[in-house]
């Protein structure tokens, strides 16, 4: 009998296959009408090559799209919004690939129309797939009957998940066994008695094939006897870890050999392929910038710094980096040489700032030398901002989970900065907000999120930020 995950994988495969057919069919139909009005193709390559590029770009993006069928309660407008976000990310990625490959796009309007039509058709396709999936599941063809062993918080959490997701169309919980009736679990889940009566109950109710057993200490003495009974009577045994105390609501598991390990958070950059992708992105952008733009910026900015105040052009400061390792961070010097540089944050009307330095800080030009750190591998273009050593020492004691942000490389810009968490931290809550934003970025990283943060950073520089000083 197929599991919920197996059903999801089948649906996922159907959706991906349908997506590929739709994106190529939309291109073919649009080209058909285009050729009736114009003679030449709207791009400088063959149609087959364009189809291949769109297909490969889509497949490359698929891992970052997110599921659109994992909760029965999702509204149609939420579904359409997810599709819109995916189309935007897909189109940006495809445009970047076309630019770097040297393929000319003669009619941007053609592809704007293409992605708009693709968005409409995929939205309709998703809604239809979702409706068919719900209808299929509600017919009960994959209905499986189950019992719980234990009635604690972890079993209540599992019961809620089964009632609120697609699992509710697959599992029907007959009831639960526990040492005594437990008020923690829902009253809709009947109490079946003590675990001592489990084998007698199961021998009568042969239609029940799934047993979910709490792995908490209270019911632990029953685990092995129930496990052995399941193994000898063709029953599926599922262990439910007691993660409600001390663990966050969402955790992830990994394997060390044959041993399952629970992890506090999912880190996309924990995967080698994602780290390689991010590093290639960093090297490419920082290398191009350092070779083309930075020499002119350094010549102009460096000359003005030298003429307006005594001291070096670059300000070098030890900051906390990846895994808590210190590194030398580079900036254009925006302040007079002073003894408080390694301990005191800049303020709005800081007397240490030079007149030109004030402009550098407001325009973020002072951060540009950090592309050297990026190219060296000490920083990334996007990531948590690196803090001076004294601040790391102070805030690590004052803010819960502060050091978590050092599991990834620091960045020139970050998720916290585009949401206003920058500049002087007058209140501890401001630094707490930065830390939460940094951890959110670490847990939700995609290459498209990096592109979005870079775009927002540039937009904020153009518009201006009140906390940039």
C-alpha positions in Angstrom: 0.0 0.0 0.0 1.4 3.4 -1.0 2.5 5.8 1.7 1.7 9.5 1.9 5.2 10.3 0.7 4.9 7.8 -2.2 1.6 9.5 -3.2 3.3 12.9 -3.0 6.2 11.6 -5.2 3.8 10.3 -7.8 1.9 13.5 -7.9 5.1 15.5 -8.0 6.3 13.5 -11.0 3.0 14.0 -12.8 3.1 17.8 -12.1 6.7 18.0 -13.4 5.9 16.1 -16.5 2.9 18.2 -17.1 4.9 21.4 -16.5 7.5 20.3 -19.1 4.8 19.6 -21.7 3.0 22.9 -21.0 6.1 25.1 -21.2 7.1 23.6 -24.5 3.5 23.5 -25.9 3.1 27.2 -25.0 6.3 28.1 -26.8 5.3 26.2 -29.9 1.8 27.7 -30.0 3.1 31.2 -29.5 5.8 30.7 -32.2 3.1 29.5 -34.5 1.1 32.7 -34.2 4.3 34.8 -34.2 5.4 33.4 -37.6 2.1 34.4 -39.1 2.8 38.1 -38.2 6.6 38.1 -38.5 9.1 36.2 -40.7 12.1 35.9 -38.3 12.3 34.1 -35.0 12.3 36.3 -31.9 15.7 34.8 -30.8 19.0 33.9 -32.4 19.0 30.2 -31.9 17.0 27.2 -33.2 13.6 26.4 -31.7 14.8 23.0 -30.5 17.7 24.7 -28.7 15.3 27.2 -27.0 13.0 24.4 -25.9 16.0 22.5 -24.5 17.2 25.6 -22.6 13.7 26.2 -21.1 13.4 22.6 -20.1 16.8 22.4 -18.5 16.4 25.8 -16.7 13.0 24.6 -15.4 14.5 21.3 -14.1 17.3 23.2 -12.4 14.8 25.5 -10.7 12.4 22.7 -9.7 14.2 21.9 -6.4 13.6 25.5 -5.2 9.9 25.7 -6.3 8.4 24.2 -3.2 5.4 21.8 -3.3 2.0 23.2 -4.2 -0.1 20.1 -3.1 1.1 19.3 0.4 -1.9 20.7 2.3 -5.5 20.2 1.5 -6.4 23.5 3.2 -4.4 25.7 0.8 -6.6 28.2 -1.0 -6.7 28.7 -4.8 -5.2 32.2 -4.4 -2.3 30.9 -2.4 -1.7 28.2 -5.0 -1.7 30.8 -7.8 0.7 33.1 -5.8 3.1 30.2 -5.4 3.0 29.6 -9.2 3.6 33.3 -9.8 6.7 33.3 -7.5 8.0 30.2 -9.3 7.5 31.7 -12.8 9.3 34.9 -11.7 12.3 32.9 -10.4 12.3 30.6 -13.4 12.2 33.6 -15.9 15.1 35.4 -14.1 17.2 32.3 -14.1 16.5 31.6 -17.7 17.3 35.3 -18.7 20.7 35.0 -16.9 21.5 31.8 -18.7 20.6 33.4 -22.1 22.7 36.4 -21.3 25.8 34.5 -20.4 25.4 32.1 -23.3 25.4 35.0 -25.8 22.0 34.2 -27.3 20.3 37.3 -28.6 16.6 38.0 -27.8 15.2 40.1 -30.6 11.8 40.6 -29.0 11.5 40.9 -25.2 7.8 41.3 -25.7 7.6 37.8 -27.0 9.0 36.3 -23.9 7.0 38.6 -21.6 3.9 37.2 -23.3 5.3 33.7 -23.1 5.9 33.7 -19.3 2.5 35.4 -18.7 0.7 32.8 -20.7 2.8 30.1 -19.0 1.7 31.5 -15.6 -2.0 31.4 -16.5 -1.9 27.9 -17.9 0.2 26.4 -15.0 -2.1 28.0 -12.5 -5.1 26.3 -14.1 -3.2 23.1 -14.3 -2.2 23.2 -10.6 -5.8 23.8 -9.5 -7.1 21.0 -11.6 -4.4 18.6 -10.3 -5.2 19.6 -6.8 -8.9 19.1 -7.2 -8.4 15.6 -8.7 -6.0 14.7 -5.9 -8.5 15.7 -3.2 -11.4 13.9 -4.9 -9.2 10.8 -5.3 -8.2 10.8 -1.6 -11.6 11.5 -0.2 -13.0 8.4 -1.9 -10.9 6.5 0.7 -9.2 4.1 -1.8 -6.0 4.5 0.2 -7.7 4.5 3.6 -5.5 2.9 6.3 -6.6 2.2 9.8 -4.2 2.9 12.6 -3.8 2.9 16.4 -1.6 4.9 18.7 0.4 3.6 21.6 0.6 6.6 24.0 -1.4 9.7 24.4 1.2 12.4 25.1 1.9 15.7 23.4 3.9 14.1 20.6 0.9 11.8 19.7 -1.5 14.7 19.8 0.8 16.6 17.4 0.8 13.6 15.1 -3.0 13.3 15.4 -3.4 17.0 14.4 -1.1 16.5 11.4 -3.2 13.6 10.3 -6.4 15.6 10.6 -5.1 18.7 8.8 -3.1 17.4 5.8 -3.5 14.9 3.0 -2.7 12.2 5.6 -6.3 12.6 6.9 -7.5 11.1 3.6 -5.1 8.2 4.0 -5.1 7.4 7.8 -8.0 6.9 10.1 -7.0 6.6 13.7 -9.2 4.1 15.5 -8.0 5.1 19.0 -5.1 5.0 21.3 -3.6 2.8 24.1 -2.1 4.3 27.2 -1.5 3.5 30.8 -4.6 5.6 31.6 -6.9 7.9 29.7 -5.0 11.0 28.7 -6.6 14.5 28.4 -3.7 15.7 26.2 -4.9 13.8 23.1 -8.1 14.9 21.3 -11.4 13.6 22.7 -12.2 12.6 19.1 -9.6 9.9 19.4 -11.1 7.0 21.6 -9.2 5.5 24.5 -8.8 1.8 23.8 -7.3 0.8 27.2 -3.9 -0.2 28.6 -1.1 -1.3 26.2 -1.3 -4.7 28.0 -4.5 -5.3 26.0 -2.9 -4.3 22.6 -2.3 -7.9 21.3 -5.9 -9.0 22.2 -7.4 -6.0 20.5 -5.3 -6.4 17.3 -6.1 -10.1 17.0 -9.8 -9.1 16.7 -9.5 -6.0 14.6 -7.5 -7.5 11.7 -8.2 -4.5 9.4 -5.8 -2.3 11.4 -2.4 -2.5 9.8 -0.5 0.5 11.2 0.7 1.1 14.8 2.2 4.5 15.8 4.1 4.0 19.0 5.3 6.9 21.2 9.0 6.7 22.0 8.7 8.7 25.2 10.0 7.3 28.5 6.5 6.6 29.9 5.6 4.1 27.2 9.1 2.9 26.5 8.8 -0.4 28.4 6.1 -1.5 25.9 8.0 -0.6 22.7 9.9 -3.8 22.2 7.0 -6.2 22.9 4.7 -4.2 20.6 7.4 -4.0 18.0 7.9 -7.7 18.0 4.2 -8.3 17.9 3.9 -6.1 14.8 6.8 -7.9 13.1 5.2 -11.3 13.7 1.7 -10.3 12.5 2.3 -8.3 9.3 1.7 -4.9 11.0 3.6 -1.7 10.2 5.3 -0.3 13.3 6.1 3.5 13.3 8.1 5.1 16.1 7.1 8.6 17.1 9.9 10.5 18.8 9.0 12.7 21.8 10.1 16.0 20.2 7.6 18.4 21.9 9.8 19.2 24.9 12.9 21.2 24.1 12.6 20.8 20.3 11.1 23.2 17.9 7.9 22.3 16.1 9.7 21.5 12.9 12.8 19.3 12.9 14.6 17.3 10.2 16.3 14.0 10.3 19.5 12.7 8.7 21.3 9.3 8.8 24.6 8.5 10.3 25.2 5.0 8.9 22.0 3.2 9.9 21.2 5.5 12.8 18.6 8.2 12.4 19.6 11.6 13.8 17.2 14.5 14.6 18.4 18.0 13.5 17.1 21.3 14.9 16.9 22.9 11.5 17.2 22.3 7.8 20.2 24.0 6.3 20.3 24.0 2.4 23.9 25.1 2.5 24.7 22.0 4.4 24.6 20.2 1.1 27.8 20.1 -0.9 26.1 20.9 -4.2 24.5 24.1 -2.8 27.7 25.3 -1.3 29.5 24.7 -4.7 26.7 26.6 -6.5 26.9 29.6 -4.1 30.7 29.6 -4.3 30.7 29.6 -8.1 28.1 32.5 -8.0 30.4 34.4 -5.5 33.6 33.9 -7.5 31.9 34.9 -10.8 30.3 38.1 -9.5 33.1 39.2 -7.3 35.8 38.4 -9.9 33.9 40.4 -12.6 33.4 43.3 -10.2 37.1 43.3 -9.0 38.5 43.2 -12.6 36.1 45.7 -14.2 34.5 48.2 -11.8 36.5 48.1 -8.6 39.8 49.5 -9.9 38.1 52.7 -11.0 36.1 52.9 -7.8 39.3 52.4 -5.7 41.2 55.1 -7.7 38.4 57.7 -7.3 37.3 56.9 -3.8 40.9 56.3 -2.5 42.1 59.6 -3.9 39.3 61.5 -2.2 39.9 59.7 1.1 43.6 60.6 1.0 42.9 64.2 0.2 40.2 64.7 2.8 41.7 63.0 5.9 45.0 61.5 7.0 45.3 57.8 7.3 45.0 54.6 5.1 42.5 54.2 2.3 41.2 50.9 3.5 40.0 50.2 7.0 40.8 46.7 8.2 39.1 45.1 11.1 39.0 41.6 12.6 35.5 40.2 12.4 33.8 36.9 13.2 33.3 34.6 10.2 32.2 31.1 9.3 32.2 28.7 12.3 33.4 31.5 14.5 36.7 31.9 12.8 38.1 35.5 12.8 39.1 37.2 9.5 40.3 40.6 8.3 37.3 42.5 6.9 38.0 45.3 4.4 36.1 48.6 4.0 36.9 52.0 2.6 37.8 54.2 5.6 34.9 56.5 6.4 36.1 57.7 9.9 39.1 59.5 11.3 41.7 57.1 12.7 40.5 56.5 16.4 41.0 54.1 19.3 37.3 53.1 19.5 37.0 51.5 16.0 37.0 48.0 17.4 34.5 48.5 20.2 32.1 51.3 19.3 29.4 51.3 16.6 28.9 54.2 14.3 25.9 56.5 15.2 23.9 58.9 13.1 25.9 62.0 14.1 29.1 60.2 15.0 31.9 62.9 15.3 34.4 60.3 14.1 33.0 60.2 10.6 34.6 62.3 7.9 32.4 64.4 5.6 33.2 62.2 2.7 32.9 59.1 4.9 29.3 60.0 5.7 28.5 59.9 2.0 30.4 56.5 1.7 28.3 55.0 4.5 25.0 56.3 3.3 25.6 55.0 -0.3 27.2 51.7 1.0 30.2 52.4 -1.2 32.4 51.8 1.9 31.4 48.1 1.8 32.7 47.5 -1.8 36.2 46.3 -0.7 34.5 43.3 0.9 34.3 41.8 -2.6 38.0 41.0 -1.9 36.9 39.0 1.1 34.2 37.3 -1.1 36.8 36.4 -3.8 39.1 35.0 -1.1 36.3 32.8 0.3 36.1 34.6 3.7 32.7 36.1 2.9 29.8 35.6 0.5 28.0 38.3 -1.4 24.8 37.4 0.5 24.8 36.3 4.2 24.7 37.6 7.7 26.7 40.7 8.2 30.0 40.1 10.1 30.3 41.7 13.5 33.4 43.0 15.3 34.9 40.6 17.8 33.8 42.6 20.9 30.2 42.6 19.7 30.2 38.9 19.0 31.5 38.3 22.6 28.8 40.5 24.1 25.8 39.5 22.1 26.6 35.8 22.3 25.9 36.1 26.0 22.8 38.3 25.7 20.9 36.9 22.7 19.6 33.4 22.4 20.9 31.5 19.3 23.2 34.4 18.4 26.0 32.1 17.3 23.8 30.1 15.0 24.3 32.8 12.3 27.9 31.8 12.1 27.1 28.4 10.6 27.3 30.1 7.2 29.7 32.6 5.7 29.0 36.3 6.4 27.9 38.5 3.6 28.3 41.9 2.0 24.5 42.3 2.3 21.8 40.1 3.8 18.2 39.3 4.5 18.3 41.3 7.7 19.7 44.4 6.0 17.0 44.6 3.3 14.4 44.5 6.1 15.8 47.5 7.9 18.0 45.7 10.4 21.2 47.7 9.9 23.0 50.7 11.4 23.3 51.3 15.2 21.6 48.8 17.5 20.3 51.0 20.3 18.0 48.3 21.7 18.8 44.6 22.3 15.6 43.7 20.4 17.1 45.3 17.2 20.0 42.8 17.3 17.6 40.1 18.2 15.7 40.9 15.0 18.9 40.7 13.0 19.7 37.3 14.4 16.2 35.9 13.6 16.4 37.3 10.1 19.9 35.7 9.6 18.7 32.3 10.8 15.6 32.5 8.6 17.9 33.2 5.6 20.1 30.2 6.6 17.1 27.9 6.7 15.5 29.1 3.5 18.5 29.7 1.2 18.1 29.4 -2.5 20.2 31.0 -5.3 17.0 32.9 -6.2 16.8 34.3 -2.7 20.3 35.6 -3.1 19.4 37.3 -6.4 16.3 38.8 -4.8 18.4 40.2 -1.9 21.0 41.7 -4.3 18.1 43.3 -6.2 16.6 44.7 -3.0 19.9 46.0 -1.8 20.6 47.9 -5.0 17.0 49.3 -4.9 17.5 50.4 -1.3 20.8 52.2 -2.2 19.0 54.1 -5.0 16.0 55.0 -2.9 18.0 55.6 0.3 17.8 54.1 3.8 17.4 56.0 7.0 19.5 53.5 9.0 22.5 53.8 6.5 25.0 55.8 8.5 
